Amino acid sequence: MIYPIITAQEAAASIQNGETVGIGGFSSVGTPKAVPAALAEYAESLHKEGKEFKIGLITGGATGNQVDSALAKAHAVTFRTPFQSNKDMRNAINDKEIKYFDLHLSQIGQDVRYGFLGDIDTAIVEVSEITPDGRLIPSTSVGISPTLVKVARKVIVELNAAHTGRLNGMHDIFIPATPPYRTELPIYHVNDRVGSISMEVDPKKVIGVVMTNERDQIAPFTPLNDTTRQIGLNVANFLEREWSRGAIPKEFLPLQSGVGNIANAVLGALGNEKKLPAFSMFTEVIQNSVIDLMLQGRINYVAGSSLTLSDDKLDTLYEHIGDLKERVILRPQETTNHPEIIRRLGIIAVNTALEADIFGNVNSTHVLGCKMMNGIGGSGDFARNAYLSIFTTPSTAKGGLISSIVPQVSHVDSTEHDVRIIATEQGVADLRGKCPYDRARCIIENCAHPDYKQLLWDYLKLSEGKSCHTPMSLQNAFKMHIAFAETGDMRNTRFE
């Protein structure tokens, strides 16, 4: 099957004002690069002519500068979902230029297929290979690309020669049936393969293939500092204790890890904890430390939706592809984040919080309750269904001006009912089996920074003598946030 070769500019010109466009990729890798850039230029040229041009934008997750930054700067987006991590897109969202709705990442693929988000006019996906019969082999991520090419009226393909021939056989593409015909997702071990290595697409919908040769350009992770290193050690030590006492099975359990330096620190610490057996990962994002630990024999298998690797680590993967190809599986995020599989496999989930309150509620998305950072991502999918749900955060931010442990989070993403463990560099709070008073005491004692402990104890004392189940003071719950907004330092809080 030979599709027509077109330029990025020709592809962009096929998209009309008001269309809903689905962009493939996940976690800023495996995303199309040439067509979104051309689309931004096309939008700017139309705007100079006084013509309207904006699209609705649906993705699998974060898409990085090639998509989010380019289109936000071109003022070419009306709405965006489900997750972003780009400064320009974030600013446009917070300025109310772009309507943004946050969503659990396990839901976006099925919501698109159910028609909850309307018709998808154009899908743009990056692939590493096109098979002789016209099927598409994704590149470094999957996201919701299989769903997008299935439901879109038009499909634009970017064929990226930077990965051609290297990823064949690594993908496991499976789309669940629609209710009431859906059956279980038949994954019983991390390394089970249940789908196809490629995506099916109706050849009549493919308007053309744009040729590219460009890596994802993921920057190297910054070195660990004392805080992130200590958080990693605290989590690793906690899990080792749980394993030693039999609360985690002797063969251990699959791990899910969020994105960023703390996640890398936790994985590094677990990898160095030689008392623990080698483990597997069932996660969204496969980061640098995973490849190192696989080569060291500390990780057996990993299943995720993206290879979010810096260039040097991607080179390492390709150098050892013969050994690693059968141990690394790339799946749609609807599979990697599926509640049924997370619960069946008994995942230990480790995610990052912006702030947590003394009752265990977690805010992952909003600064001071109103300004969007990135989105909930997949943390909620894992937190609610995990064998153990762990949230990590440094105890302070902005050089100590902000406490990450507060009386009441300013926005709730994961509730106290889904959060089992909170870890900071100060220590670990195990919230299992504790009432609100005991949870509060445990979090203050083990996780709060010394500069803020007395403030939090003072808040808790406000409820003494009152008849209540949860010791919350309506007039004081957000006083720490208000103090920061007014004075720039939460330590200036005064409770009434």
N, C-alpha and C positions, 0 to 999 in steps of 0.2 A: 504494500500500500504506500503510495507516494503522495504526500500532501504538497500543495503549492508552497514555494518559498516566497515570503514577502518581507518587506522592510518593517522595522518597528514603527515608522511613520505611517505606513499604509495600514498597519494593524490599528494604531491609535485613531486614525481617521474613520475607521469602521464603527467606532463607539459614538453614540449619539447623546446629546444633552438629556438628562433625566433618567438615563439607564441605571440599573443596578448591576454592578460589576463584582464578580467573585474572584478574589486573588488567591492563588494557591500558595502553599508554603506554611512554615510554622517556626516560631521563635527566631525570626529574622534570617532563616536559612531556607534554601530551596525555593525562594520567592523569585518570580520573574523580575528581570532587571531592566531590559531595554524598552519594553513596551510601556511600563508605568512612567519611565522618564520621558518617553516620547509623548505620552498622554498628557503629562504636566505641561510640556512645551506647547502642545496642541491647544490645551485649555487657555494658556496665557496668550497665545496668538488670537484666539477667538475673543477673549476679553478685551484685547486692544482694539478690536473691531467693533466693540460695543455689543457683542453677542453673549448670550447666556451659555455657560457650560459648566455643569456640575453633575456628579454621579453619586449614587449610593455605594458604599464600599463595605463588602463583607469578606472577611478573611478567616483563616484558621486560627491565627494568633498574631503575635507581633510580626511586623514585616520590615522594620528598619528604615533607613534613609531612602532606599531605592523606591519605596512606595509611599510610606506615611509622610516623610519629610517633603518629598518632591510634590506630592499632591496637595498637602496642606499649604505649602508656600505658594502654590499656584491657585489657591482658593477654589479648588475643583471638587470639593467633597461636601455633600449635604448631610449624610449620616454615616456613622462608622460603628461596626461591631465585629467581634466581641472583645478583643484585647489589643492594646497597643502599649508601646514603651518608648515612644519617640517624643522628644521635647517639642518639636513644631506641631505635631498632632495634638499633644496634650494642651499646649497653649491655645490652640484653636477651639478645642473642646471646652476648656475652662472659660474662654471668652464668649462661649455660646454661638460661635460661628458654625460649629459642626455639632449636630445632635448625636450623642453617643449613648448607647445602651450596653451595659455590662451583662455578661452571661457566663455561666459555667461552660467550660470548653467542651465538656462531653455532650452538650446539648445543641451546639450550633449546627452541626452536620445534619442531625435529624430534624431540627427546626426548618432548615432549608428544604429538605425533602418533603416535610409535611406541608410546605407552602405557607408557614406562619410569617415569613418575611417577604412574601410576594414573589414574583417571577425573577429569576436570574437571567438577565439579558445576555451578558457576556462573561465567560470564564477565561482567565488568563493563568496558565500554569507553566511551571518550568519542569522539564524532563531531562533525563540523562541519555535516553535512548528511545527510538521509535522502532517497534518490531516490524518485520516484513508484512504482517497482517494488520498493521496500523494501531496496535495497542501502545500505550504510553507507559514507560518506566520512569517513575519520579526520580528526582535527584536526591538532595541531602535531607529532604523532609517529605512528609505526606500531608499532615494537617487534614483539611477537608477537600483536598483536590479530587479524590474519586467521586465525591458527591457533586462537586461543582461541574465536572465534565459530563456527569450523568444528566443533570437537570437544566443546564444552561441552553439557551437557544443557539448561541454561537460560542465557539471555542477557539482561542488563540493559544498556540503552543510555542514556548521558547525552548529550543533544543540547545542545551549547554554542553559544549564539547569539553569543558574543564573536568567533567565527571564521566564522560562517555566510556562505557566498557568496564567501569570500576565498581559499580554498585549493583550490577545485574545479579538477581537472586537474593538480595538483602531485604526486599520489601515483602510485606504480607498484607495484601489488600482484601478487605472483607467489609461489605456493607450489609447491615442487618435488614431483614425484611420489615415491611411496615405492619403495625398491628392491624388486625388481630392475628396475623400470620407469622409474627416474630417468634423465633425459638431461642433457646439459650445461645450465647456466644461460646462456642466449644473450645475454650482455652482453659486448660486445667493445670498447665505448667508454663513458666515464663517462656520457654523455648518451643512451645507448640506452634506449629504453622497451620493455619486453617484456610487461607485465602490464596490469592494469585500474586505473582511477582510483578504484575503490571495492571494498569487501569484500562478498562474498556471504554471506548468512546465511539459514538456514532460518526462515521467518516463524513457524512453529509453536513455535520455541524462545524467541522474544522475549516475555518476560513483561510488558515495559512500557518506556516511555521517560520518563526524568526530565529535565525542562527546567532548564538552567543558563545562566548568563551571567557567566563568570568567567575572567579571564586566568590564566596559569600562575604568575605572580608570581616570576619568576626575578630575583634581586637583581643589580644592576649589578656587573660585575667590579671588583675593587679595582685601583687604579693599579699599573702596573709599578714594581718597585723595581730597584735597581742589579743585584741578583743575577739576577732573572728576565730583565731586559733583556740582560745579558751572555750568559746561556745562549742566548737567542734569536739574538744576533749570532754566537755561536760556531757554532751549527748552520747558520745561513744562510751564513756564510763557508765552512764545510766543504762544503756542497752546491754553492756557487758554484765552488769549486776542482774538485770532482768533475765538474761540468758542463763547466768550461773545458778539462779534460784529456780529455774524451770518455767518461768512465766513466758519465755520465748522458746519454741521447740529447739531441740539439740541441733538440728540441721539448719537452724536459723530461718528467717523469713525474707521474702523479697523486699527490697527497699525502693521507695520513691523519694526523690530529692528535688526540691525546687531549683530555681535559677539563681546564680550569683556566687559571691565569694563565701558566704556562710555555708551554702550548700556544698561547695568544694571543700571547705574546711571540715565539715562533718564527714564527708566521704573519705577524705584523707586520713582523718583520725580513726575511722572504722577500719580502713585498710591497714593501718599500722597496729591495730589491736589484734595481735597474733593469737590471743586466746580464743578469739571468735573464729568460727569456720569461714571458709570462702562463701560468699553469698551471691545472689543474683539481684537484678534490678528490673522493676516494672514501673516505668516512669514516663514522663512526657519528653524531657529534654536530656540528651546525652551530652555531657560536658567533658572538658579536658581530662579531669581526674579519673573518669570512668575508663578511658583508654589506657591510662597508665596502670590502673589497678587490674585491668584484664590481662595486660602483659606480665604483671607480677604474679598472676594466678590468684588474686584476691577476689575477683569478680568472675563468676562462671559464665553467665549469660546476661544480656541486657536487651530489653524491648522498650522502644520509645517511639516518638513521632518525629524527632529531628536529631540530626548530628550537628549540634551547636558547638563546633570546634574551631579554635583559632587555626590559622593556616598551617602552622608548624605541627599541630596535633592532627590535623586532617592528613598531612603528609605521613605522619607516623601510622595512622590507620591504613593508608594506602600501601605503605611499605610492608605491612603485616596482614594484608587483606586476605591472603590464603588461609591464615589461621582464624582471623576474626570474622570473616563473612558469615560463617555458620553460627557465630555466637552473638551477632548483632542483628536485631530485627527492627525494621521500621514499619510502623502501622499507622492507620488513621487515628486521629486523636479521639474519635468516638470509641475506639477499642481500648487505647491505652488508658483512658480516663473513665471507663465504663464501671458504674457502681457494682454491677453483678460480679465482674472479674476481680475488682479490688477486694471485695468482701470474700470471694471464694478463695483467692490466693493468700489472704491474710497479710496485706501489705503494711509495712511500717512506713508511715508517711512523715516526711520532714519538710516543712514549709516555713516561709519567712513572714513575719508580721511587721507592720509599721508601728503598731502599738497594741498592747493588751491591757485589759482592766483587771482589777483585783478579784473578779468573779470568773475570769477565763474567757470572756468575749474577746474576739480578735478583729482588728481593723487592718485590712491588707491593701486598701485602695485609696483612701481619702486623707489628705492633710488637713487637720483642723476641721474635719467633718464635711468640707465642701469642695476642696480642690482635688480633682482626680489626678492620681499618679499614673497607674498602668491599667488596672482592672483586676478582677479576682482570679483570672486565669483558671488553672485546674486545682487550686488549693482546696476549694470547697468540695470538689468531686472526691478527693482523697480523704479529707478530714472527716467527713461524715461516715465514710464506709471503711476506713482503715482499721486494721487490728489495733494499731496504736497511732494516734494522730498527735504529732509533735509540732509545736510552733516555736521558732527561734527568733530572737531579736536582741541587738545590743541594749543594755539597760538604759542608755541615754543616747541622745542625738544632738547635733549642733554644738559639739564641744561641752556637753553637760547642761545646756540651756533648756533642753527638753527631756522629760522622763518618758521612757517608752512604756512604763507601767503607771497607769492612771486609775483614778476612781471609777471612771466610766469612759469607754472608748467613744470617740466622737462620731464614729460610723461603724456599724456592725456588718462584717462579712461572714465570719464563722462564729456561731454562737457558743455559749458555755456548754451546750449539750454535745458539741462536736469536738471540743478541744480537751484532750486528755493530759497533755504534758506541755509546760511552757519552760523554755530554757533561755537564759541569758548568760553573759560571762560571769555573773555572780553565782549562778547555780541553777538547779532544776527543781521545778514545782510539779509534783505528781498529784493531779487533781482527782484521781479516780476514787469514788466512794466518799467524797467529802461534800458536806453541806456548804451553802454560800459563805457562812462565817469562817469555816475551816479552810475553804479555798482561798479566801482573802488573806487569812493569816499565813497560809503556806506560800502564796505568791509574794507577799510583802517581805517575808523573812528570807526567802530563797532567791528571788529574782530582782528585787528593786535595788537600785544603786544606793549606797549609804547616804548620799546627799538628799535623797527623797524618802528614805524610810520613815523618818519621824512624821513628815507631812502625811504620808499614807496611813500611819497609825492614828494620827489625829483625826483623819477623815473617818476611819472605822469607829473611833470612840463616839462620834456624833450620834450613833444609833443606840448607844448604851441606854438601857432602861426603856427603850421603845418596843412596842409589840410589832414585830415584823419578821419576815422570813429572810429577805435579802436586805442587808444593811445599806440602803441607798438613801442619800440625802438629795432631794430634788434641787434645793437651792445651792448645793455645793458641788454637785456631780461634775460640772465642767469648769470649776474655778481654776484648775491648773491650766487648762487650755486658754481661759480668759486672761490669766496672768501673763501667759506668753504673748498673746495677741496685743496686750496693752503695754507690757514692759519689756518683752523680749527674753524673759527668764521665768520659767515655771517655779523656780525656788522662791519667787516673791508672792506665792499664793498665800492668801489668808482666808481660812474657813470661818464661817459664822455659826 
